[in-house]
Amino acid sequence: MKVDKLWLTYLGIGLMIVAIILNLLSLFNVIDLASWVSSLISALVIFNLYFLLFKGDKKYGKFFLIVGCLMIVFAIIEFII
């Protein structure tokens, strides 16, 4: 693995751990997590997957990029509403 992608791996692992902890705390009503926050964290994880695994792949790369963009747009719309 290249050194320039190593920090992306650590960032992705950290984001996934934070997302799991926040979603579990929200599931058991310990914290009141807005759904747009969860969507935004998930979108960041998807973007991280895109940059790590599928950047050169035309088929799956575009799919992950489009899904990540849509999740961010929906999170912003939900925050505004």
PDB file of N, CA, C and O in Angstrom:
ATOM      1  N   MET A   1       0.848  -1.171   0.000  1.00  0.00           N
ATOM      2  CA  MET A   1       0.000   0.000   0.000  1.00  0.00           C
ATOM      3  C   MET A   1       0.896   1.238   0.000  1.00  0.00           C
ATOM      4  O   MET A   1       1.889   1.303   0.725  1.00  0.00           O
ATOM      5  N   LYS A   2       0.540   2.184  -0.797  1.00  0.00           N
ATOM      6  CA  LYS A   2       1.327   3.406  -0.878  1.00  0.00           C
ATOM      7  C   LYS A   2       1.150   4.227   0.398  1.00  0.00           C
ATOM      8  O   LYS A   2       0.137   4.122   1.089  1.00  0.00           O
ATOM      9  N   VAL A   3       2.141   5.032   0.687  1.00  0.00           N
ATOM     10  CA  VAL A   3       2.109   5.851   1.894  1.00  0.00           C
ATOM     11  C   VAL A   3       1.030   6.917   1.795  1.00  0.00           C
ATOM     12  O   VAL A   3       0.421   7.271   2.805  1.00  0.00           O
ATOM     13  N   ASP A   4       0.778   7.441   0.588  1.00  0.00           N
ATOM     14  CA  ASP A   4      -0.224   8.488   0.451  1.00  0.00           C
ATOM     15  C   ASP A   4      -1.636   7.969   0.698  1.00  0.00           C
ATOM     16  O   ASP A   4      -2.523   8.752   1.038  1.00  0.00           O
ATOM     17  N   LYS A   5      -1.864   6.676   0.536  1.00  0.00           N
ATOM     18  CA  LYS A   5      -3.180   6.112   0.821  1.00  0.00           C
ATOM     19  C   LYS A   5      -3.296   5.613   2.254  1.00  0.00           C
ATOM     20  O   LYS A   5      -4.393   5.279   2.701  1.00  0.00           O
ATOM     21  N   LEU A   6      -2.194   5.557   2.976  1.00  0.00           N
ATOM     22  CA  LEU A   6      -2.220   5.037   4.333  1.00  0.00           C
ATOM     23  C   LEU A   6      -3.030   5.931   5.264  1.00  0.00           C
ATOM     24  O   LEU A   6      -3.768   5.430   6.113  1.00  0.00           O
ATOM     25  N   TRP A   7      -2.904   7.247   5.117  1.00  0.00           N
ATOM     26  CA  TRP A   7      -3.671   8.134   5.981  1.00  0.00           C
ATOM     27  C   TRP A   7      -5.155   8.054   5.657  1.00  0.00           C
ATOM     28  O   TRP A   7      -5.987   8.233   6.546  1.00  0.00           O
ATOM     29  N   LEU A   8      -5.507   7.784   4.386  1.00  0.00           N
ATOM     30  CA  LEU A   8      -6.911   7.594   4.036  1.00  0.00           C
ATOM     31  C   LEU A   8      -7.476   6.342   4.692  1.00  0.00           C
ATOM     32  O   LEU A   8      -8.639   6.321   5.093  1.00  0.00           O
ATOM     33  N   THR A   9      -6.666   5.310   4.803  1.00  0.00           N
ATOM     34  CA  THR A   9      -7.107   4.089   5.462  1.00  0.00           C
ATOM     35  C   THR A   9      -7.393   4.351   6.930  1.00  0.00           C
ATOM     36  O   THR A   9      -8.431   3.935   7.445  1.00  0.00           O
ATOM     37  N   TYR A  10      -6.486   5.034   7.603  1.00  0.00           N
ATOM     38  CA  TYR A  10      -6.697   5.351   9.013  1.00  0.00           C
ATOM     39  C   TYR A  10      -7.896   6.276   9.199  1.00  0.00           C
ATOM     40  O   TYR A  10      -8.651   6.125  10.160  1.00  0.00           O
ATOM     41  N   LEU A  11      -8.076   7.223   8.296  1.00  0.00           N
ATOM     42  CA  LEU A  11      -9.229   8.112   8.361  1.00  0.00           C
ATOM     43  C   LEU A  11     -10.523   7.328   8.184  1.00  0.00           C
ATOM     44  O   LEU A  11     -11.492   7.559   8.908  1.00  0.00           O
ATOM     45  N   GLY A  12     -10.544   6.411   7.235  1.00  0.00           N
ATOM     46  CA  GLY A  12     -11.734   5.596   7.005  1.00  0.00           C
ATOM     47  C   GLY A  12     -12.067   4.709   8.184  1.00  0.00           C
ATOM     48  O   GLY A  12     -13.233   4.580   8.556  1.00  0.00           O
ATOM     49  N   ILE A  13     -11.052   4.093   8.776  1.00  0.00           N
ATOM     50  CA  ILE A  13     -11.284   3.252   9.952  1.00  0.00           C
ATOM     51  C   ILE A  13     -11.814   4.095  11.105  1.00  0.00           C
ATOM     52  O   ILE A  13     -12.734   3.679  11.810  1.00  0.00           O
ATOM     53  N   GLY A  14     -11.243   5.265  11.297  1.00  0.00           N
ATOM     54  CA  GLY A  14     -11.717   6.158  12.357  1.00  0.00           C
ATOM     55  C   GLY A  14     -13.144   6.609  12.134  1.00  0.00           C
ATOM     56  O   GLY A  14     -13.943   6.627  13.070  1.00  0.00           O
ATOM     57  N   LEU A  15     -13.477   6.976  10.898  1.00  0.00           N
ATOM     58  CA  LEU A  15     -14.844   7.396  10.590  1.00  0.00           C
ATOM     59  C   LEU A  15     -15.841   6.261  10.793  1.00  0.00           C
ATOM     60  O   LEU A  15     -16.940   6.486  11.299  1.00  0.00           O
ATOM     61  N   MET A  16     -15.469   5.058  10.408  1.00  0.00           N
ATOM     62  CA  MET A  16     -16.371   3.926  10.592  1.00  0.00           C
ATOM     63  C   MET A  16     -16.593   3.630  12.071  1.00  0.00           C
ATOM     64  O   MET A  16     -17.713   3.320  12.475  1.00  0.00           O
ATOM     65  N   ILE A  17     -15.550   3.719  12.875  1.00  0.00           N
ATOM     66  CA  ILE A  17     -15.700   3.483  14.312  1.00  0.00           C
ATOM     67  C   ILE A  17     -16.577   4.558  14.943  1.00  0.00           C
ATOM     68  O   ILE A  17     -17.445   4.249  15.759  1.00  0.00           O
ATOM     69  N   VAL A  18     -16.359   5.813  14.572  1.00  0.00           N
ATOM     70  CA  VAL A  18     -17.191   6.904  15.089  1.00  0.00           C
ATOM     71  C   VAL A  18     -18.641   6.721  14.654  1.00  0.00           C
ATOM     72  O   VAL A  18     -19.556   6.929  15.451  1.00  0.00           O
ATOM     73  N   ALA A  19     -18.860   6.335  13.405  1.00  0.00           N
ATOM     74  CA  ALA A  19     -20.223   6.133  12.912  1.00  0.00           C
ATOM     75  C   ALA A  19     -20.917   5.001  13.659  1.00  0.00           C
ATOM     76  O   ALA A  19     -22.088   5.124  14.015  1.00  0.00           O
ATOM     77  N   ILE A  20     -20.211   3.907  13.898  1.00  0.00           N
ATOM     78  CA  ILE A  20     -20.812   2.781  14.621  1.00  0.00           C
ATOM     79  C   ILE A  20     -21.150   3.177  16.052  1.00  0.00           C
ATOM     80  O   ILE A  20     -22.234   2.861  16.541  1.00  0.00           O
ATOM     81  N   ILE A  21     -20.234   3.864  16.728  1.00  0.00           N
ATOM     82  CA  ILE A  21     -20.487   4.272  18.116  1.00  0.00           C
ATOM     83  C   ILE A  21     -21.661   5.237  18.193  1.00  0.00           C
ATOM     84  O   ILE A  21     -22.539   5.075  19.040  1.00  0.00           O
ATOM     85  N   LEU A  22     -21.686   6.242  17.315  1.00  0.00           N
ATOM     86  CA  LEU A  22     -22.783   7.211  17.340  1.00  0.00           C
ATOM     87  C   LEU A  22     -24.119   6.565  17.006  1.00  0.00           C
ATOM     88  O   LEU A  22     -25.131   6.884  17.631  1.00  0.00           O
ATOM     89  N   ASN A  23     -24.139   5.662  16.031  1.00  0.00           N
ATOM     90  CA  ASN A  23     -25.390   5.000  15.680  1.00  0.00           C
ATOM     91  C   ASN A  23     -25.874   4.080  16.790  1.00  0.00           C
ATOM     92  O   ASN A  23     -27.078   3.992  17.031  1.00  0.00           O
ATOM     93  N   LEU A  24     -24.960   3.394  17.471  1.00  0.00           N
ATOM     94  CA  LEU A  24     -25.366   2.547  18.594  1.00  0.00           C
ATOM     95  C   LEU A  24     -25.884   3.383  19.763  1.00  0.00           C
ATOM     96  O   LEU A  24     -26.876   3.014  20.393  1.00  0.00           O
ATOM     97  N   LEU A  25     -25.234   4.490  20.055  1.00  0.00           N
ATOM     98  CA  LEU A  25     -25.720   5.371  21.118  1.00  0.00           C
ATOM     99  C   LEU A  25     -27.082   5.955  20.772  1.00  0.00           C
ATOM    100  O   LEU A  25     -27.933   6.118  21.646  1.00  0.00           O
ATOM    101  N   SER A  26     -27.285   6.266  19.515  1.00  0.00           N
ATOM    102  CA  SER A  26     -28.581   6.775  19.074  1.00  0.00           C
ATOM    103  C   SER A  26     -29.644   5.685  19.102  1.00  0.00           C
ATOM    104  O   SER A  26     -30.808   5.956  19.397  1.00  0.00           O
ATOM    105  N   LEU A  27     -29.251   4.460  18.796  1.00  0.00           N
ATOM    106  CA  LEU A  27     -30.192   3.339  18.805  1.00  0.00           C
ATOM    107  C   LEU A  27     -30.749   3.090  20.199  1.00  0.00           C
ATOM    108  O   LEU A  27     -31.937   2.805  20.354  1.00  0.00           O
ATOM    109  N   PHE A  28     -29.900   3.194  21.208  1.00  0.00           N
ATOM    110  CA  PHE A  28     -30.327   2.953  22.585  1.00  0.00           C
ATOM    111  C   PHE A  28     -30.743   4.238  23.300  1.00  0.00           C
ATOM    112  O   PHE A  28     -30.826   4.264  24.528  1.00  0.00           O
ATOM    113  N   ASN A  29     -31.003   5.294  22.544  1.00  0.00           N
ATOM    114  CA  ASN A  29     -31.495   6.581  23.043  1.00  0.00           C
ATOM    115  C   ASN A  29     -30.585   7.205  24.098  1.00  0.00           C
ATOM    116  O   ASN A  29     -31.065   7.890  25.001  1.00  0.00           O
ATOM    117  N   VAL A  30     -29.299   6.977  23.994  1.00  0.00           N
ATOM    118  CA  VAL A  30     -28.346   7.632  24.888  1.00  0.00           C
ATOM    119  C   VAL A  30     -28.124   9.068  24.418  1.00  0.00           C
ATOM    120  O   VAL A  30     -28.068   9.994  25.226  1.00  0.00           O
ATOM    121  N   ILE A  31     -27.998   9.238  23.114  1.00  0.00           N
ATOM    122  CA  ILE A  31     -27.891  10.572  22.535  1.00  0.00           C
ATOM    123  C   ILE A  31     -28.966  10.712  21.463  1.00  0.00           C
ATOM    124  O   ILE A  31     -29.454   9.724  20.915  1.00  0.00           O
ATOM    125  N   ASP A  32     -29.316  11.945  21.184  1.00  0.00           N
ATOM    126  CA  ASP A  32     -30.292  12.212  20.132  1.00  0.00           C
ATOM    127  C   ASP A  32     -29.528  12.664  18.893  1.00  0.00           C
ATOM    128  O   ASP A  32     -29.258  13.850  18.703  1.00  0.00           O
ATOM    129  N   LEU A  33     -29.189  11.691  18.061  1.00  0.00           N
ATOM    130  CA  LEU A  33     -28.405  11.967  16.860  1.00  0.00           C
ATOM    131  C   LEU A  33     -29.355  12.260  15.702  1.00  0.00           C
ATOM    132  O   LEU A  33     -30.227  11.454  15.376  1.00  0.00           O
ATOM    133  N   ALA A  34     -29.174  13.400  15.102  1.00  0.00           N
ATOM    134  CA  ALA A  34     -29.993  13.729  13.943  1.00  0.00           C
ATOM    135  C   ALA A  34     -29.623  12.805  12.788  1.00  0.00           C
ATOM    136  O   ALA A  34     -28.464  12.422  12.632  1.00  0.00           O
ATOM    137  N   SER A  35     -30.608  12.457  11.993  1.00  0.00           N
ATOM    138  CA  SER A  35     -30.351  11.516  10.902  1.00  0.00           C
ATOM    139  C   SER A  35     -29.434  12.117   9.840  1.00  0.00           C
ATOM    140  O   SER A  35     -28.735  11.382   9.141  1.00  0.00           O
ATOM    141  N   TRP A  36     -29.428  13.442   9.711  1.00  0.00           N
ATOM    142  CA  TRP A  36     -28.549  14.042   8.712  1.00  0.00           C
ATOM    143  C   TRP A  36     -27.087  13.904   9.116  1.00  0.00           C
ATOM    144  O   TRP A  36     -26.210  13.847   8.254  1.00  0.00           O
ATOM    145  N   VAL A  37     -26.812  13.850  10.426  1.00  0.00           N
ATOM    146  CA  VAL A  37     -25.432  13.655  10.881  1.00  0.00           C
ATOM    147  C   VAL A  37     -24.968  12.250  10.514  1.00  0.00           C
ATOM    148  O   VAL A  37     -23.848  12.055  10.042  1.00  0.00           O
ATOM    149  N   SER A  38     -25.840  11.283  10.736  1.00  0.00           N
ATOM    150  CA  SER A  38     -25.520   9.901  10.382  1.00  0.00           C
ATOM    151  C   SER A  38     -25.316   9.760   8.875  1.00  0.00           C
ATOM    152  O   SER A  38     -24.404   9.061   8.433  1.00  0.00           O
ATOM    153  N   SER A  39     -26.156  10.416   8.094  1.00  0.00           N
ATOM    154  CA  SER A  39     -26.010  10.370   6.637  1.00  0.00           C
ATOM    155  C   SER A  39     -24.710  11.023   6.184  1.00  0.00           C
ATOM    156  O   SER A  39     -24.055  10.538   5.261  1.00  0.00           O
ATOM    157  N   LEU A  40     -24.344  12.104   6.822  1.00  0.00           N
ATOM    158  CA  LEU A  40     -23.110  12.795   6.456  1.00  0.00           C
ATOM    159  C   LEU A  40     -21.879  11.949   6.781  1.00  0.00           C
ATOM    160  O   LEU A  40     -20.932  11.900   5.996  1.00  0.00           O
ATOM    161  N   ILE A  41     -21.895  11.285   7.934  1.00  0.00           N
ATOM    162  CA  ILE A  41     -20.773  10.413   8.286  1.00  0.00           C
ATOM    163  C   ILE A  41     -20.695   9.246   7.311  1.00  0.00           C
ATOM    164  O   ILE A  41     -19.605   8.871   6.878  1.00  0.00           O
ATOM    165  N   SER A  42     -21.840   8.670   6.964  1.00  0.00           N
ATOM    166  CA  SER A  42     -21.851   7.560   6.006  1.00  0.00           C
ATOM    167  C   SER A  42     -21.353   8.007   4.635  1.00  0.00           C
ATOM    168  O   SER A  42     -20.644   7.262   3.958  1.00  0.00           O
ATOM    169  N   ALA A  43     -21.718   9.215   4.224  1.00  0.00           N
ATOM    170  CA  ALA A  43     -21.243   9.738   2.938  1.00  0.00           C
ATOM    171  C   ALA A  43     -19.728   9.920   2.952  1.00  0.00           C
ATOM    172  O   ALA A  43     -19.061   9.650   1.952  1.00  0.00           O
ATOM    173  N   LEU A  44     -19.189  10.369   4.062  1.00  0.00           N
ATOM    174  CA  LEU A  44     -17.734  10.513   4.158  1.00  0.00           C
ATOM    175  C   LEU A  44     -17.039   9.159   4.081  1.00  0.00           C
ATOM    176  O   LEU A  44     -15.967   9.043   3.486  1.00  0.00           O
ATOM    177  N   VAL A  45     -17.643   8.137   4.680  1.00  0.00           N
ATOM    178  CA  VAL A  45     -17.081   6.788   4.588  1.00  0.00           C
ATOM    179  C   VAL A  45     -17.120   6.299   3.143  1.00  0.00           C
ATOM    180  O   VAL A  45     -16.166   5.678   2.674  1.00  0.00           O
ATOM    181  N   ILE A  46     -18.216   6.574   2.431  1.00  0.00           N
ATOM    182  CA  ILE A  46     -18.329   6.158   1.028  1.00  0.00           C
ATOM    183  C   ILE A  46     -17.302   6.887   0.161  1.00  0.00           C
ATOM    184  O   ILE A  46     -16.696   6.276  -0.719  1.00  0.00           O
ATOM    185  N   PHE A  47     -17.101   8.190   0.401  1.00  0.00           N
ATOM    186  CA  PHE A  47     -16.072   8.916  -0.337  1.00  0.00           C
ATOM    187  C   PHE A  47     -14.689   8.346  -0.052  1.00  0.00           C
ATOM    188  O   PHE A  47     -13.847   8.259  -0.946  1.00  0.00           O
ATOM    189  N   ASN A  48     -14.462   7.961   1.194  1.00  0.00           N
ATOM    190  CA  ASN A  48     -13.184   7.353   1.537  1.00  0.00           C
ATOM    191  C   ASN A  48     -12.995   6.039   0.789  1.00  0.00           C
ATOM    192  O   ASN A  48     -11.903   5.766   0.289  1.00  0.00           O
ATOM    193  N   LEU A  49     -14.032   5.231   0.706  1.00  0.00           N
ATOM    194  CA  LEU A  49     -13.957   3.991  -0.068  1.00  0.00           C
ATOM    195  C   LEU A  49     -13.672   4.280  -1.536  1.00  0.00           C
ATOM    196  O   LEU A  49     -12.905   3.564  -2.179  1.00  0.00           O
ATOM    197  N   TYR A  50     -14.291   5.330  -2.062  1.00  0.00           N
ATOM    198  CA  TYR A  50     -14.054   5.694  -3.459  1.00  0.00           C
ATOM    199  C   TYR A  50     -12.579   6.011  -3.688  1.00  0.00           C
ATOM    200  O   TYR A  50     -11.972   5.499  -4.628  1.00  0.00           O
ATOM    201  N   PHE A  51     -12.004   6.849  -2.837  1.00  0.00           N
ATOM    202  CA  PHE A  51     -10.613   7.246  -3.039  1.00  0.00           C
ATOM    203  C   PHE A  51      -9.644   6.104  -2.790  1.00  0.00           C
ATOM    204  O   PHE A  51      -8.572   6.065  -3.393  1.00  0.00           O
ATOM    205  N   LEU A  52     -10.000   5.171  -1.912  1.00  0.00           N
ATOM    206  CA  LEU A  52      -9.101   4.054  -1.625  1.00  0.00           C
ATOM    207  C   LEU A  52      -9.186   2.943  -2.659  1.00  0.00           C
ATOM    208  O   LEU A  52      -8.158   2.442  -3.114  1.00  0.00           O
ATOM    209  N   LEU A  53     -10.389   2.557  -3.030  1.00  0.00           N
ATOM    210  CA  LEU A  53     -10.553   1.333  -3.807  1.00  0.00           C
ATOM    211  C   LEU A  53     -10.971   1.534  -5.255  1.00  0.00           C
ATOM    212  O   LEU A  53     -10.501   0.815  -6.137  1.00  0.00           O
ATOM    213  N   PHE A  54     -11.846   2.500  -5.512  1.00  0.00           N
ATOM    214  CA  PHE A  54     -12.512   2.536  -6.807  1.00  0.00           C
ATOM    215  C   PHE A  54     -12.217   3.776  -7.631  1.00  0.00           C
ATOM    216  O   PHE A  54     -12.974   4.083  -8.552  1.00  0.00           O
ATOM    217  N   LYS A  55     -11.150   4.497  -7.338  1.00  0.00           N
ATOM    218  CA  LYS A  55     -10.878   5.733  -8.074  1.00  0.00           C
ATOM    219  C   LYS A  55     -10.578   5.465  -9.543  1.00  0.00           C
ATOM    220  O   LYS A  55     -11.007   6.240 -10.399  1.00  0.00           O
ATOM    221  N   GLY A  56      -9.867   4.409  -9.860  1.00  0.00           N
ATOM    222  CA  GLY A  56      -9.528   4.117 -11.246  1.00  0.00           C
ATOM    223  C   GLY A  56     -10.574   3.300 -11.969  1.00  0.00           C
ATOM    224  O   GLY A  56     -10.544   3.200 -13.195  1.00  0.00           O
ATOM    225  N   ASP A  57     -11.502   2.711 -11.229  1.00  0.00           N
ATOM    226  CA  ASP A  57     -12.522   1.857 -11.828  1.00  0.00           C
ATOM    227  C   ASP A  57     -13.661   2.717 -12.364  1.00  0.00           C
ATOM    228  O   ASP A  57     -14.261   3.499 -11.627  1.00  0.00           O
ATOM    229  N   LYS A  58     -13.954   2.566 -13.651  1.00  0.00           N
ATOM    230  CA  LYS A  58     -14.975   3.417 -14.261  1.00  0.00           C
ATOM    231  C   LYS A  58     -16.385   3.026 -13.833  1.00  0.00           C
ATOM    232  O   LYS A  58     -17.236   3.893 -13.638  1.00  0.00           O
ATOM    233  N   LYS A  59     -16.638   1.737 -13.687  1.00  0.00           N
ATOM    234  CA  LYS A  59     -17.987   1.272 -13.383  1.00  0.00           C
ATOM    235  C   LYS A  59     -18.355   1.532 -11.921  1.00  0.00           C
ATOM    236  O   LYS A  59     -19.325   2.233 -11.635  1.00  0.00           O
ATOM    237  N   TYR A  60     -17.587   0.971 -11.013  1.00  0.00           N
ATOM    238  CA  TYR A  60     -17.923   1.092  -9.600  1.00  0.00           C
ATOM    239  C   TYR A  60     -17.499   2.432  -9.024  1.00  0.00           C
ATOM    240  O   TYR A  60     -18.102   2.908  -8.062  1.00  0.00           O
ATOM    241  N   GLY A  61     -16.488   3.041  -9.588  1.00  0.00           N
ATOM    242  CA  GLY A  61     -16.044   4.339  -9.104  1.00  0.00           C
ATOM    243  C   GLY A  61     -17.108   5.405  -9.256  1.00  0.00           C
ATOM    244  O   GLY A  61     -17.362   6.175  -8.330  1.00  0.00           O
ATOM    245  N   LYS A  62     -17.730   5.451 -10.420  1.00  0.00           N
ATOM    246  CA  LYS A  62     -18.802   6.424 -10.643  1.00  0.00           C
ATOM    247  C   LYS A  62     -19.976   6.161  -9.717  1.00  0.00           C
ATOM    248  O   LYS A  62     -20.601   7.100  -9.222  1.00  0.00           O
ATOM    249  N   PHE A  63     -20.283   4.885  -9.478  1.00  0.00           N
ATOM    250  CA  PHE A  63     -21.390   4.535  -8.590  1.00  0.00           C
ATOM    251  C   PHE A  63     -21.139   5.059  -7.178  1.00  0.00           C
ATOM    252  O   PHE A  63     -22.017   5.686  -6.585  1.00  0.00           O
ATOM    253  N   PHE A  64     -19.945   4.807  -6.637  1.00  0.00           N
ATOM    254  CA  PHE A  64     -19.637   5.266  -5.285  1.00  0.00           C
ATOM    255  C   PHE A  64     -19.596   6.786  -5.219  1.00  0.00           C
ATOM    256  O   PHE A  64     -20.018   7.370  -4.220  1.00  0.00           O
ATOM    257  N   LEU A  65     -19.103   7.427  -6.251  1.00  0.00           N
ATOM    258  CA  LEU A  65     -19.048   8.885  -6.273  1.00  0.00           C
ATOM    259  C   LEU A  65     -20.451   9.489  -6.319  1.00  0.00           C
ATOM    260  O   LEU A  65     -20.734  10.450  -5.604  1.00  0.00           O
ATOM    261  N   ILE A  66     -21.323   8.937  -7.147  1.00  0.00           N
ATOM    262  CA  ILE A  66     -22.696   9.439  -7.252  1.00  0.00           C
ATOM    263  C   ILE A  66     -23.456   9.203  -5.953  1.00  0.00           C
ATOM    264  O   ILE A  66     -24.163  10.095  -5.484  1.00  0.00           O
ATOM    265  N   VAL A  67     -23.323   8.018  -5.367  1.00  0.00           N
ATOM    266  CA  VAL A  67     -24.019   7.724  -4.110  1.00  0.00           C
ATOM    267  C   VAL A  67     -23.526   8.640  -2.992  1.00  0.00           C
ATOM    268  O   VAL A  67     -24.331   9.133  -2.202  1.00  0.00           O
ATOM    269  N   GLY A  68     -22.229   8.873  -2.915  1.00  0.00           N
ATOM    270  CA  GLY A  68     -21.693   9.778  -1.898  1.00  0.00           C
ATOM    271  C   GLY A  68     -22.201  11.199  -2.067  1.00  0.00           C
ATOM    272  O   GLY A  68     -22.564  11.849  -1.087  1.00  0.00           O
ATOM    273  N   CYS A  69     -22.230  11.687  -3.304  1.00  0.00           N
ATOM    274  CA  CYS A  69     -22.746  13.036  -3.565  1.00  0.00           C
ATOM    275  C   CYS A  69     -24.223  13.143  -3.214  1.00  0.00           C
ATOM    276  O   CYS A  69     -24.650  14.131  -2.617  1.00  0.00           O
ATOM    277  N   LEU A  70     -25.002  12.134  -3.579  1.00  0.00           N
ATOM    278  CA  LEU A  70     -26.429  12.153  -3.256  1.00  0.00           C
ATOM    279  C   LEU A  70     -26.665  12.124  -1.750  1.00  0.00           C
ATOM    280  O   LEU A  70     -27.562  12.802  -1.250  1.00  0.00           O
ATOM    281  N   MET A  71     -25.877  11.353  -1.031  1.00  0.00           N
ATOM    282  CA  MET A  71     -26.044  11.303   0.422  1.00  0.00           C
ATOM    283  C   MET A  71     -25.723  12.645   1.064  1.00  0.00           C
ATOM    284  O   MET A  71     -26.395  13.056   2.009  1.00  0.00           O
ATOM    285  N   ILE A  72     -24.707  13.328   0.563  1.00  0.00           N
ATOM    286  CA  ILE A  72     -24.379  14.650   1.102  1.00  0.00           C
ATOM    287  C   ILE A  72     -25.483  15.648   0.776  1.00  0.00           C
ATOM    288  O   ILE A  72     -25.864  16.448   1.630  1.00  0.00           O
ATOM    289  N   VAL A  73     -25.998  15.609  -0.443  1.00  0.00           N
ATOM    290  CA  VAL A  73     -27.086  16.518  -0.826  1.00  0.00           C
ATOM    291  C   VAL A  73     -28.322  16.265   0.028  1.00  0.00           C
ATOM    292  O   VAL A  73     -28.946  17.213   0.505  1.00  0.00           O
ATOM    293  N   PHE A  74     -28.684  14.999   0.227  1.00  0.00           N
ATOM    294  CA  PHE A  74     -29.855  14.681   1.047  1.00  0.00           C
ATOM    295  C   PHE A  74     -29.645  15.083   2.504  1.00  0.00           C
ATOM    296  O   PHE A  74     -30.589  15.520   3.163  1.00  0.00           O
ATOM    297  N   ALA A  75     -28.422  14.943   3.016  1.00  0.00           N
ATOM    298  CA  ALA A  75     -28.144  15.354   4.393  1.00  0.00           C
ATOM    299  C   ALA A  75     -28.282  16.864   4.545  1.00  0.00           C
ATOM    300  O   ALA A  75     -28.811  17.338   5.550  1.00  0.00           O
ATOM    301  N   ILE A  76     -27.813  17.624   3.560  1.00  0.00           N
ATOM    302  CA  ILE A  76     -27.934  19.083   3.617  1.00  0.00           C
ATOM    303  C   ILE A  76     -29.394  19.500   3.519  1.00  0.00           C
ATOM    304  O   ILE A  76     -29.832  20.400   4.236  1.00  0.00           O
ATOM    305  N   ILE A  77     -30.149  18.856   2.640  1.00  0.00           N
ATOM    306  CA  ILE A  77     -31.576  19.172   2.511  1.00  0.00           C
ATOM    307  C   ILE A  77     -32.312  18.851   3.805  1.00  0.00           C
ATOM    308  O   ILE A  77     -33.160  19.628   4.245  1.00  0.00           O
ATOM    309  N   GLU A  78     -31.997  17.720   4.415  1.00  0.00           N
ATOM    310  CA  GLU A  78     -32.650  17.340   5.664  1.00  0.00           C
ATOM    311  C   GLU A  78     -32.272  18.298   6.793  1.00  0.00           C
ATOM    312  O   GLU A  78     -33.096  18.585   7.661  1.00  0.00           O
ATOM    313  N   PHE A  79     -31.043  18.790   6.789  1.00  0.00           N
ATOM    314  CA  PHE A  79     -30.629  19.765   7.794  1.00  0.00           C
ATOM    315  C   PHE A  79     -31.388  21.072   7.624  1.00  0.00           C
ATOM    316  O   PHE A  79     -31.789  21.688   8.612  1.00  0.00           O
ATOM    317  N   ILE A  80     -31.590  21.500   6.387  1.00  0.00           N
ATOM    318  CA  ILE A  80     -32.290  22.762   6.125  1.00  0.00           C
ATOM    319  C   ILE A  80     -33.762  22.657   6.503  1.00  0.00           C
ATOM    320  O   ILE A  80     -34.336  23.587   7.069  1.00  0.00           O
ATOM    321  N   ILE A  81     -34.366  21.518   6.185  1.00  0.00           N
ATOM    322  CA  ILE A  81     -35.796  21.328   6.492  1.00  0.00           C
ATOM    323  C   ILE A  81     -35.946  21.111   7.978  1.00  0.00           C
ATOM    324  O   ILE A  81     -37.061  20.929   8.466  1.00  0.00           O
TER     325      ILE A  81
END
